[in-house]
Amino acid sequence: MLTKTGTGEIIYDLRKTIQRIKVELDQLGDPSPGIPELIDSANLLRLNEHLSKVNDKKTEILSAYEQYAVILEELLETVFDIQNELKDILKEQSSMISSQSKKPRQTKKTKNIKK
């Protein structure tokens, strides 16, 4: 269960990490077109380097999303646990109220007044 303190901070940090990685990935942009003056192998090396960086960023963002999803699942599980506990409390209180209202009320005996 997620009773750890700082869960909100962890989620916030993961969201910031994901946003940072997205920005870095966007900054990488599309691979630059081959430069005609360079030979094909040099252009392929440049393309390979770019694709490697993109792949690294995508792996990093997938890892961050995985951690984020795990934390959110734990948080959701905690919410459902609390919801079930509240249902049980409400049922218990409801049964207590209904049992109290079923008890016969004791009436006060009136005194006979002599005339």
Summary of the structure (lengths in Angstrom):
residues: 115
radius of gyration: 33.3
end to end distance: 74.3
largest distance: 128.7
contacts: 225
relative contact order: 0.11
helix: 74%
strand: 0%
